[in-house]
C-alpha cells in the first residue's frame, strides 16, 4: 500500500485541497498544530457506485483522534482539539467494490484551525452579540492567534540557537581533544623511536 505524505504549513488557518486517491490505496497529509487549537475538517468524495471510503486521524504517538471506516457517504466532517503541540496525520482510503479493480476517486478536503474553526454564529446566539461585536471578537481571536504564532516561532528560534551553540561547543571540545590525542601520539612515537634507535646503538 502506497502512502503519499504532504506537509502543510501551520501558519495557514484554512487549507483547501483536491487530490485523487487510487483504488485500494491511501493518501496521508500531515498538519502541524499548536497546543489547545481546535481543528475542523470537511471531506467529500467523488461519486462511485458501491464504493466506500475511510478516514483516520492520528497524532505522532499513535492516538486516534477521529476514525471512520468503510462509509458509503460522500461527505463528512470531523473535529478535534490539540492537547499539545504535535504533527497530526490525516489518512484517506478508497475502497472499490469487492472483486472490482476500481478507479481513482477525487477527494476534496478543507481543514480549518484556530480562529477559522470557530463557529461565530453560535457564539453570537449564545452570548447575544451584535454583528459588530462578533467581528470584533473574531479580530481579537485572530490577533491572539498571531501573537501566539510569533511567540512560538521565537521560542523555536531560541531552541535552534541554543542547539547550534551547544553543537559548536561540542565540536570545539572534540577538536581540542583530537589535537591533544594526536600531539600525545606524536610525542610517544618520537620517544619510542628514540629509545629503539638507542637500543640498536644507531644514535647516542
C-alpha positions as CSV (number, residue, x, y, z in Angstrom):
1,X,0.0,0.0,0.0
2,X,1.4,3.3,-1.1
3,X,1.3,6.4,1.1
4,X,1.7,10.0,-0.1
5,X,2.7,12.4,2.6
6,X,2.0,16.1,2.2
7,X,3.2,18.7,4.7
8,X,1.0,21.7,5.4
9,X,2.2,24.9,7.0
10,X,0.8,25.8,10.5
11,X,0.7,29.5,9.6
12,X,-2.2,29.0,7.2
13,X,-5.6,28.9,9.0
14,X,-7.5,27.3,6.1
15,X,-6.2,24.6,3.9
16,X,-8.3,23.5,0.9
17,X,-7.1,20.6,-1.2
18,X,-8.2,18.4,-4.0
19,X,-6.5,15.2,-4.9
20,X,-7.1,11.7,-6.2
21,X,-6.9,8.5,-4.2
22,X,-6.2,5.3,-6.2
23,X,-8.3,2.2,-5.5
24,X,-7.2,0.1,-2.5
25,X,-4.6,2.8,-1.5
26,X,-4.5,5.7,0.8
27,X,-3.1,9.2,0.9
28,X,-1.9,10.9,4.1
29,X,-1.5,14.5,5.0
30,X,0.4,15.9,8.0
31,X,-0.7,19.1,9.7
32,X,1.4,20.9,12.4
33,X,-0.9,22.2,15.1
34,X,-0.1,24.2,18.3
35,X,-1.4,23.4,21.7
36,X,-5.1,24.0,22.6
37,X,-6.0,24.7,19.0
38,X,-9.3,23.5,17.6
39,X,-9.1,21.7,14.2
40,X,-12.1,21.0,11.9
41,X,-12.2,19.2,8.6
42,X,-14.8,18.7,5.8
43,X,-14.2,16.0,3.3
44,X,-16.1,15.0,0.1
45,X,-15.6,12.0,-2.2
46,X,-16.5,11.9,-5.9
47,X,-19.4,9.7,-6.9
48,X,-18.7,6.0,-7.0
49,X,-21.2,3.1,-7.2
50,X,-20.8,0.7,-4.2
51,X,-17.5,2.5,-3.3
52,X,-16.7,3.2,0.3
53,X,-14.1,5.3,2.0
54,X,-12.2,5.5,5.3
55,X,-10.6,8.4,7.1
56,X,-8.2,8.1,10.1
57,X,-6.7,11.0,12.1
58,X,-3.8,10.2,14.5
59,X,-1.0,12.0,16.3
60,X,2.7,11.2,16.5
61,X,2.1,8.9,19.5
62,X,-0.4,6.8,17.5
63,X,-3.5,8.1,19.4
64,X,-6.7,8.0,17.3
65,X,-8.5,11.4,17.2
66,X,-11.0,10.5,14.6
67,X,-11.8,7.3,12.7
68,X,-14.5,6.4,10.3
69,X,-14.2,3.2,8.2
70,X,-15.9,1.8,5.1
71,X,-18.6,4.5,4.8
72,X,-20.7,5.0,1.7
73,X,-21.5,8.7,2.3
74,X,-19.8,11.1,0.0
75,X,-19.5,13.9,2.6
76,X,-18.4,14.1,6.2
77,X,-16.9,16.3,9.0
78,X,-14.6,15.8,11.9
79,X,-13.2,18.0,14.7
80,X,-10.6,17.7,17.5
81,X,-8.6,19.8,19.8
82,X,-4.8,19.5,20.1
83,X,-3.8,18.8,23.7
84,X,-0.3,19.8,22.9
85,X,1.9,20.9,20.0
86,X,2.1,18.0,17.6
87,X,2.0,16.9,14.0
88,X,-1.2,15.2,13.1
89,X,-1.7,12.8,10.3
90,X,-4.9,12.5,8.3
91,X,-5.2,9.4,6.1
92,X,-7.9,8.8,3.5
93,X,-8.5,5.5,1.8
94,X,-10.5,4.5,-1.3
95,X,-12.3,1.1,-1.2
96,X,-13.7,-0.2,-4.5
97,X,-16.5,-2.9,-4.7
98,X,-15.4,-6.5,-3.9
99,X,-14.0,-8.2,-7.0
100,X,-13.6,-4.9,-8.9
101,X,-10.3,-3.4,-9.8
102,X,-11.7,0.0,-9.0
103,X,-10.9,3.5,-10.2
104,X,-9.4,6.5,-8.5
105,X,-11.7,9.0,-6.7
106,X,-11.3,12.7,-6.3
107,X,-11.3,13.9,-2.7
108,X,-11.9,17.4,-1.5
109,X,-10.6,18.3,1.9
110,X,-11.0,21.6,3.8
111,X,-9.0,22.0,7.0
112,X,-9.6,24.9,9.4
113,X,-7.9,25.5,12.7
114,X,-7.7,28.3,15.3
115,X,-9.9,31.3,14.6
116,X,-11.3,29.9,11.3
117,X,-12.5,26.7,13.1
118,X,-14.8,28.6,15.5
119,X,-18.4,29.0,14.7
120,X,-19.1,32.7,15.5
121,X,-22.7,32.4,14.6
122,X,-23.2,30.0,17.5
123,X,-21.2,32.3,19.8
124,X,-23.3,35.3,18.7
125,X,-26.5,33.4,19.5
126,X,-25.2,32.1,22.9
127,X,-23.9,35.5,24.0
128,X,-26.4,37.6,22.1
129,X,-23.8,39.6,20.3
130,X,-24.3,42.2,17.6
131,X,-22.7,41.8,14.2
132,X,-20.1,44.4,15.0
133,X,-19.3,42.7,18.3
134,X,-18.9,39.4,16.6
135,X,-16.5,40.8,14.1
136,X,-14.5,42.4,16.9
137,X,-14.4,39.1,18.8
138,X,-13.2,37.4,15.6
139,X,-10.4,40.0,15.1
140,X,-9.4,39.7,18.8
141,X,-9.1,36.0,18.5
142,X,-7.1,36.4,15.2
143,X,-4.7,38.9,16.9
144,X,-4.3,36.5,19.8
145,X,-3.6,33.6,17.4
146,X,-1.0,35.6,15.5
147,X,0.7,36.7,18.8
148,X,0.9,33.0,19.8
149,X,2.3,32.1,16.5
150,X,5.1,34.7,16.8
151,X,5.8,33.6,20.4
152,X,6.0,30.0,19.2
153,X,8.4,30.9,16.3
154,X,10.6,33.0,18.7
155,X,10.7,30.0,21.1
156,X,11.7,27.7,18.2
157,X,14.4,30.2,17.1
158,X,15.8,30.3,20.7
159,X,15.8,26.5,20.8
160,X,17.6,26.2,17.5
161,X,20.1,28.8,18.5
162,X,20.8,27.0,21.8
163,X,21.2,23.7,19.9
164,X,23.6,25.4,17.4
165,X,25.7,26.9,20.3
166,X,25.7,23.5,22.1
167,X,26.8,21.7,18.9
168,X,29.5,24.3,18.2
169,X,30.9,23.9,21.8
170,X,30.9,20.1,21.5
171,X,32.7,20.3,18.1
172,X,35.3,22.7,19.6
173,X,35.9,20.4,22.6
174,X,36.2,17.4,20.3
175,X,38.7,19.2,18.1
176,X,40.8,20.1,21.1
177,X,40.7,16.6,22.4
178,X,41.6,15.2,19.0
179,X,44.6,17.6,18.7
180,X,45.8,16.6,22.2
181,X,45.5,12.9,21.3
182,X,47.5,13.5,18.1
183,X,50.1,15.5,19.9
184,X,50.4,12.8,22.6
185,X,50.7,10.1,20.0
186,X,53.4,12.1,18.1
187,X,55.4,12.6,21.3
188,X,55.1,8.9,22.1
189,X,56.2,7.9,18.7
190,X,59.3,10.2,18.9
191,X,60.2,8.8,22.3
192,X,59.6,5.2,21.2
193,X,61.8,5.6,18.1
194,X,64.5,7.4,20.1
195,X,64.7,4.5,22.6
196,X,64.6,2.0,19.7
197,X,67.4,3.6,17.9
198,X,69.4,3.9,21.1
199,X,68.9,0.2,21.8
200,X,70.2,-0.6,18.4
201,X,73.1,1.8,19.0
202,X,72.2,3.8,15.9
203,X,72.2,7.1,17.8
204,X,73.9,8.2,21.0
